């Protein structure tokens, strides 16, 4: 699945891809409410399901277990995403001819699935608000890779927005030591997994930019092929490691999780269709505002529903991060000429 921010930037990167975009027509007065509620509801529920699956405890007493099968979870998500993309192409995008080389999709899928597996695995070590906030910092690696790899020059507003995001993250992650013998840490294994996920997100964005620039790759074809390659790689991975049989055994012990996993994949794929609709009807700015608002309320819901504690300093950091994201959506999208 393409990330929300990447989808929101598609019109600016490849306007011709949207000139003839097909899709279900909606009365103009209903478009904004439908798009907002669609994105908000799908990804809000997606976040609750993700935390429930990955951080929930299964069983009773001393025999309680935790879900640790990140590869299998992402495998099912990729299968559902690929099937959903195939339906979109079949009904709304059948005219487009995709000329993108398969090896580019394969290379992109490696960073794509690595980012998703790392993000889901991180939830075994950090709470959901930390994961959401960490994944919201995608402008940082995207800008760094844009400067170092693509030789882009960004406006001053972009750097100031990223600085605001970095400051917010620093406040959120800071944990004052309670004592010499305390085991508090500022940066642990879960945070390292989030950093890896962000880095791989940046690499995925670079490869997707390359495909759009050189092959005018459509979002539906990209979604289909990247997820097909990811399914192939993950299928081999869960067979080779034996995780598949452990996952099947886990679902046999706790069959109720199957419903949550399938719903998790469906809300993910359906949410992307609402993001695409928002971009087509209202552009990337409106889409960025909706997705940023959704993430903030997802954190709020996680604190209320799952009793995840957040300090006053962390709330200040959270507000700074989302303020930076909002300002970046409004003022930081311009890119100066690439230097050679």
N, C-alpha and C positions, 0 to 999 in steps of 0.2 A: 504494500500500500504506500502511495506517495504521502509524505508528511504534509500536514495541514499548511505549514508555511510555504513549502515548495509549491503546492497547488495554488496558493494565494498569489504567488509570483508568476504563474504561467502566462497571463496575458501580457505582462511587460516583457517577458523573455521571448515569447513566440506568439505575437498577436494574430498571425495568419492561421494558427491552430484553432482559434476561437471564432474566426469569421463565419465559418459554416458549421459551428457546433450544433448538433441536433440535441433534442431533449424534449421532455414533456412541457407543453406551454401552460403557463399559469396566468390567471388574471393579474394585472399589474398591482392592484391593491392588496393582493394576497401574497405577493412574492416575498417581501421582507419578513412578514411574520412566519411564513412557512420555512424559509431558509434559516432564520434565527432559531426557531423552535426545533427544526430538524437537526441542525448542528449541535445545539445545546443539549437536547434530549439524548441523542445517540452517544455523544462522547462523554456526557455526564454519567450515563448508565454504564458506558464502557469503562470508565475509571473506577466506578464502584465495583463492577465485576472483576476487574483486574486486581484490585486490592483484596477482594473477598477470596479469589482463587489462590493468589500467591502468598498472602499473609494469614489466611485462615488456618485454623487447627482442626484436624479431622480425627474422630475417634474420641474415646473417653478416658479420663484418668491418666495413668502412666503410659498408656498405649497410644497417646495422641501423636499424630503425624502431621508433617507440613508438606505442601506441594512443592517439589523441587525439580519438576520436569519442564524446564524452560524451553528446551529444544522441541519437545512434543507440542507444547502450547503454541509456539510460533509456527510450527509445521501446519497445525490445523488452521491457524489464522491465515497463512499463505494460501492454503488450498481454497478456503472460502473467498479470499480476495481475488484469486485467479478466476474462479467460477463466476464471481460477480462482474469482473472486468469483461469476461467473455460474453456475458449477457448484454452489457452496455455496448460492446462492439457490434453484437448481432442486431440490436434494435435501433441504435442511435449513431453508429460510427462505421457502418459497413462499407461506405464508399472509399474511405481512406486506405491507401496502400502503404504498408510499413516497409521501409527499405533499410532499417537499422540493422547492422551486423549482429549476429547472435552472440558473438564473443563480447560485445560491449554490454549486452544485457547480463551475460554471465558474470562479468567483472563487477558490474554495478550491484548485482544481487549479493555478492560476497560481503560488501560493506553494508548493504541494506539489512541483510539478515543478522550480521554481526551486531549492528546497532540495536535491533529489536531484542535479540537474545541477551545482550548485555543489560539492556534496560529492564527486562523482566527479571533477570537474575539479581539485579541490584535490590529488588524489593525483598529479598531474603535477608538483607543486611541494613536497609534504611527504610523509614516509613514512607508512606505514599506522598505526603506533601513535599518531602525532600526530593523524591523522584520527579514529581511534576515540575517543581521549580528548576531542578537541574536540566530537564529536557526542554524547558522554556528558554534556555540560554543558547539556543542554536545560532543566533546571530554572531556569537563570539567565534566559533570555529569556522563558520561560513566566511566571515570577514578575514580572519587570519589566513585561511587557504586561498581566498580571493586575492589577497595582497601578495602572498609568497609564491603561489603556483600560477595563478592567472594574471598576475601583475596588474591588478585593478587598483584604481585610486578612488577612494570614497570621500564624500563631502565631510566637513568638520562635524556636522550634526550627527552623522553615523558614528563617529568615534566617541562623541559625548554620550550618545545613547548607550553604546556598549560599555562605556566607563560606568554609567549609572547602573547597568545590569550587574557588572562585576562587583561594584560596591554592595549592592543588595545581596548578592550571593555570599560575599564575604561575611556580611552581618548575619545572614541566616546560618551559615556553616560554623561560625565562631562558637566555641564552647569553652567558657572559662574553667580553668582547672579547679576542682573542688578540694584537692589535697594531693600530697606527694604520692600517696599510694593509690590514687584513683586511676581507673582504667578509661577515663574519658579520652576521646581522640577527636581531633579536628578533621582529619582526612583518613578514612579507613577503606576497607575493601569495597563496600557498597559505593562510596564516593568515587573510587577508582573505576568501577564498572560504569558509572554514569559519565565519567570523563572519557572513557573509551567509547561509549555509545555516542557522545557528542562529536568526538573526532571522526568516527565512522559516518555519522550523519553528514558532516562536512564533506567527506570524500564522496559520499553518495550524491550530494548536491552538485559537486564539481563534474562528476561523470554524467549526471542528467543534463546539466548545462551543455556539455559537449555534444550529447546526442541531439538535443533540441537545435543547437546552432548548426550542426553539420547535416542532420537527417530530418529536421522538422518532425521529430518523433511526437506523436500524439499521446496525451496522458493515459488514455484507455489502453493503448498498445503497450505503453511502458508499464502500466500496472499489471497487465496480463503477463508479459514476458519476464519481468523481474520476479514476479511471484512464482511463475512456473520454474524458473531456474532455482529459486530459493527452495521450492518444494523438493526439487531433485537433490540438491545438496543436503538439505535437512533430512530427507528420507534416508539417504545413505548414512548420515551421521547417527540417527537414532537406531538404525539397524546395526551399525558397526560398534557403537558403544553399548548396545543392549538396553538403552533407555526405553525403547518401544515396549518391550515386554514388562519392564518395571511400571511403565505408565499404564499399560493395560491392566496389570494386576492391581494398581492403585484405584483405577476406575471401577474394577469389580468389587473392591472393598467399600468404595464410597461412590455409588452410581449417580448420586445427585449432582456430582461435579460435572458430569457430561453435559447436562442442560446449561450450566453456567458457561462452560467453555464454548459450546456452539453459539450461545447468545452473545458471548464476548466477540467471536469472529464476525457474526452478523451485524452487530452494532458498529463495529469497526468499518466494515465494507459499506454499510448504508450511510454512515456518517460522511464517508468520502464523497458519496454522490451528492449530498447536500452541500458540501464544501464546493464541489465543482459547480453546482447550480448557483451558489452565492457569487462565485467569481464571475460567471457568465453574466448574471443579471446586474451585479452591483460593483464588481471590480475588487482588486486585492485589498484596498484599505478597509472596506466594510467587512470583508472576510477576516482580516487580521484582528479587527476590533472584536468581532464575535468570538473567534477562537481564543483570544487572550482573556476575554471576560469569562468564557467557559472554564478555562484553566483555574482562574482565581476562585470561582465558586466550587470547583471540584476540590480544591484544597480545603475550603471552608466546610464542605460536606464531609470530607475525610476526618477533619478534626471533630465534627459533631457525631458522626455515625460510628467511627472506629476509635474514638477517644485518643487520637494522636495528639500529644501535648506540644504546644508551640508557645515559646516565650514571647515577651513583648518585643525584644530585639529581633526575633525571627519574623514577627509580623511587620516590623519596620522594613526589614530586608525584603520581605515578600512584596510589600507595596512599592519599594524602589525598583524591584525587578519588573513588575508589571507596568509601572510608570515608564520605565525605559523602553519596554516593548511597545507600549502605546505611542510614545513619541517617535520611536523608530519607524513604526508603521506610517506615521503622518509625515515625518520630515527626513527620514534617513534612507529612503529608497533610491534616491538618485545616485548613479555611479558615473564618475568622470571617465574620460577616455583612458583606455588601457595603454600603459607605457610599454615601449619596446626597447 
